[in-house]
Amino acid sequence: MPQEIELKFIVNPAALDTLRTTLNSLESVHSEPRQLLNIYYETAENTLRSHDMGLRIRGVDGQYEMTMKIAGRVIGGLHQRPEYNVELSKAELDLSLLPAEVWPEGTDIGRLQAELKPLFSTDFTREKWVVTHGGSKIELALDLGDVKADELSEALCELELELLEGETSAVLELAQQLVTQPGLRQGSLSKAARGYHLAQGDAAREIKPLTVLRVAPKATVEQGLEGALEMALAHWQYHEELWVRGSKQAKAAVQNAVGLVRHALALFGGIIPRKASTHLREALMAYEAMLAQNGKAEELVYSVESSQAKLALTEWLVNREWQKFVDDKNSVKLAGSFKRFADTHLSRHAAELRTTFQRPLGDSYGDQLPRLARETDSIRILAGVYDDAVTHPWLDNWQGLRHAITTRQQVEIEHYRNEAISQAPFWLHSGK
């Protein structure tokens, strides 16, 4: 199955000249800009989208290609997904040319083709540099243009690093060189995702609360770690997008997401030694220091510190950097049941919260906000092995306390404190 592996960056238009200078300085095979027109297809019921599939026809210099992308894994802008490309003699869909393995079981190909219509388009110039890095061949593509759906449009200014031959780690290493200058923002929104959003009316994207981590049944502790960090990174990037588009409230969500990364590392710290994440934690601290300042959104999200922190986390996840530091005993723990791990640690973190807030703290509540954030984030990561019906009300009381302390509502503080500390455990092995 053909696999596309690419890392996407949104480029600050103000940094284009500097970026081009950097790209031209690489030892590469350079291709002059070419105009690409892409038409994306969908049914009225969004059949393809419901299966995480994307279908387009690309035209360039009178030649046409049909591409189908299907569900894969996205970590912080690094897309790893199956992709099928078929040359066409003219700009018309022909689903019969795609292999049968592409389609979900029971798909009526003829009926699907009849229902597919153009939904949106992307029209951009692509300039390319193909480099060899660490024995791997990587294509760097600079795309400038627009994505359009009916009367709505959005500018595109992106840099994509696609692995042509070799190892994924080489793409990440090359990216580390590029983000030593400001102007790049690791982006998780694909061109197709933007097009679908425009086609649905371009509604304002809303702030999302942090939720509990959902894991697969019988997940391992290692899968819980990966899931927690991927959840935090997705929350970070989603709200960074809102922030740079003008939502001032999104900054707090970005800060919460970065904090969740640190808290996840601490939660699993009994298995994974601190030295495994030294570089990552240093990058996070550098960006948090910048976030504590009142800089402009554009300056912060396109900063070197922001790019290096997200890329360090992406690299840590994709390469599973922690495995180099884990001994045999802790490797067994990582392969153990996340449910059992959650039950054990839920009791510990809940006990810490109850001890801290057992009595009124007067004017000292603010001093406990970092502890409250750390403990509730840890429980957020662990609680998803239970049903939302019992976990959400339990967490909502602690979240209400956190909000009341932040906004200094004394009556609300005492209300939520009393509600929170009187809650019965929702997990097993609670030590009651």
HUFEN-V189901 format. One record per backbone hydrogen bond with DSSP energy under -0.5 kcal/mol. NH is the residue of the N-H (numbers start at 1). CO is the residue of the C=O. E is the energy in kcal/mol with one decimal. If there is no record, write none. Layout:
nh;co;e
NH;CO;E
NH;CO;E
This chain:
nh;co;e
4;81;-3.5
6;79;-2.1
7;161;-2.5
8;77;-1.9
9;159;-2.6
10;185;-3.6
11;157;-3.2
12;183;-2.8
13;11;-0.6
15;12;-2.9
16;13;-1.4
19;15;-2.5
20;16;-2.7
21;17;-2.0
22;18;-2.0
23;19;-2.8
24;20;-2.8
25;21;-1.0
26;22;-0.5
26;23;-1.1
28;26;-0.9
29;130;-2.1
30;28;-0.6
31;128;-2.9
34;126;-1.7
36;124;-3.3
37;59;-2.1
38;122;-2.8
39;57;-2.4
40;38;-0.5
40;120;-2.8
41;55;-2.4
42;117;-2.3
46;43;-1.6
50;46;-2.0
51;47;-0.6
51;48;-1.3
52;49;-2.0
53;48;-2.3
54;69;-2.7
55;41;-0.5
56;67;-2.2
57;39;-2.1
58;65;-3.0
59;37;-2.9
60;63;-2.4
63;60;-1.8
64;88;-0.8
65;58;-1.9
66;86;-3.3
67;56;-2.5
68;84;-2.4
69;54;-2.6
70;82;-1.9
71;51;-0.6
73;80;-3.1
75;78;-2.2
76;74;-0.5
78;75;-2.0
79;6;-3.3
79;77;-0.8
80;73;-2.7
81;4;-2.3
82;71;-0.5
83;2;-1.6
84;68;-2.6
86;66;-2.8
88;64;-2.4
92;90;-2.5
97;94;-1.9
98;95;-1.6
102;99;-1.7
103;100;-1.2
107;104;-1.7
109;107;-1.0
112;108;-2.6
113;109;-2.6
114;110;-1.7
115;111;-1.4
115;112;-0.5
116;112;-1.2
117;42;-2.4
119;40;-3.2
120;40;-1.0
121;148;-2.7
122;38;-2.2
123;146;-2.7
124;36;-2.3
125;144;-2.7
126;34;-2.6
127;142;-2.1
128;31;-1.4
129;140;-2.2
130;29;-2.2
131;129;-0.6
131;138;-2.9
132;27;-0.5
133;131;-0.6
133;136;-3.1
136;133;-2.1
137;165;-2.2
138;131;-2.9
138;136;-0.5
139;162;-2.9
140;129;-3.3
140;138;-0.5
141;139;-0.6
141;160;-2.7
142;127;-3.0
143;141;-0.7
143;158;-2.6
144;125;-2.1
145;156;-2.0
146;123;-2.3
147;154;-2.5
148;121;-3.2
149;152;-2.6
152;149;-2.3
154;147;-2.0
156;145;-3.0
158;143;-2.2
159;9;-2.7
160;141;-2.5
161;7;-2.8
162;139;-3.0
162;160;-0.6
163;5;-2.8
164;137;-2.7
164;162;-0.6
165;137;-1.8
170;167;-1.1
171;167;-0.7
171;168;-0.9
172;168;-1.5
173;169;-2.2
174;170;-2.3
175;171;-2.1
176;172;-1.8
177;173;-1.1
177;174;-0.5
178;174;-1.5
179;175;-2.0
180;177;-1.0
181;178;-1.0
183;302;-2.8
185;10;-2.3
187;8;-1.6
190;188;-0.6
194;190;-1.9
195;191;-2.3
196;192;-2.7
197;193;-1.8
198;194;-2.2
199;195;-2.6
200;196;-1.4
201;198;-2.0
202;197;-2.5
213;380;-2.1
215;213;-0.5
219;216;-1.5
221;336;-1.7
222;334;-2.4
224;220;-1.8
225;221;-2.1
226;222;-2.5
227;223;-2.6
228;224;-2.3
229;225;-2.2
230;226;-2.5
231;227;-2.3
232;228;-2.2
233;229;-2.4
234;230;-2.4
235;231;-2.2
236;232;-2.3
237;233;-2.6
238;234;-2.4
239;235;-2.0
240;236;-1.9
241;237;-2.0
242;238;-1.5
243;239;-2.5
244;240;-2.4
245;241;-1.0
246;243;-1.6
247;242;-2.4
248;246;-0.9
250;247;-0.9
251;248;-1.2
252;249;-0.6
253;249;-0.8
254;250;-2.0
255;251;-2.4
256;252;-2.3
257;253;-2.0
258;254;-2.3
259;255;-2.3
260;256;-2.1
261;257;-1.5
262;258;-1.7
263;259;-2.5
264;260;-2.2
265;261;-2.1
266;262;-1.9
267;263;-2.4
268;264;-1.8
269;266;-1.3
271;268;-1.8
272;268;-2.5
273;271;-0.6
276;273;-1.8
277;274;-1.8
278;275;-0.7
281;277;-3.0
282;278;-2.1
283;279;-2.0
284;280;-2.3
285;281;-2.4
286;282;-2.0
287;283;-1.8
288;284;-2.7
289;285;-2.0
290;286;-1.3
291;287;-2.4
292;288;-1.6
293;290;-1.5
300;296;-2.0
301;297;-2.9
302;298;-1.4
303;300;-1.2
307;303;-2.1
308;304;-2.8
309;305;-2.0
310;306;-2.3
311;307;-2.3
312;308;-2.2
313;309;-2.0
314;310;-2.5
315;311;-2.8
316;312;-2.2
317;313;-2.1
318;314;-3.1
319;315;-2.4
320;317;-0.5
321;316;-1.7
323;320;-1.8
324;321;-1.3
325;322;-1.9
326;322;-0.6
331;327;-2.0
332;328;-1.7
333;329;-1.2
334;330;-2.4
335;331;-1.5
336;333;-1.3
338;219;-2.6
339;219;-0.5
341;337;-1.9
342;338;-2.9
343;339;-2.3
344;340;-2.0
345;341;-2.2
346;342;-2.9
347;343;-1.3
348;344;-1.1
349;345;-2.5
350;346;-2.4
351;347;-2.1
352;348;-1.7
353;349;-1.9
354;350;-2.5
355;351;-2.4
356;352;-2.1
357;353;-2.2
358;355;-0.7
364;361;-2.4
365;362;-0.6
367;364;-0.7
368;364;-0.6
368;365;-1.7
369;366;-1.3
372;368;-2.7
373;369;-2.7
374;370;-2.3
375;371;-2.7
376;372;-2.3
377;373;-2.2
378;374;-1.9
379;375;-2.2
380;376;-2.3
381;377;-1.9
382;378;-1.6
383;379;-2.9
385;382;-1.1
386;383;-2.3
390;387;-1.3
391;387;-1.9
392;388;-2.3
394;390;-0.8
395;391;-2.5
396;392;-2.9
397;393;-1.4
398;394;-1.0
399;395;-2.8
400;396;-2.7
401;397;-1.9
402;398;-2.2
403;399;-2.4
404;400;-2.4
405;401;-2.4
406;402;-2.2
407;403;-2.3
408;404;-0.5
408;405;-0.7
409;404;-2.3
410;408;-0.9
413;409;-2.5
414;410;-1.9
415;411;-1.9
416;412;-2.7
417;413;-2.5
418;414;-2.2
419;415;-2.2
420;416;-2.8
421;417;-2.4
422;418;-1.1
423;420;-1.1
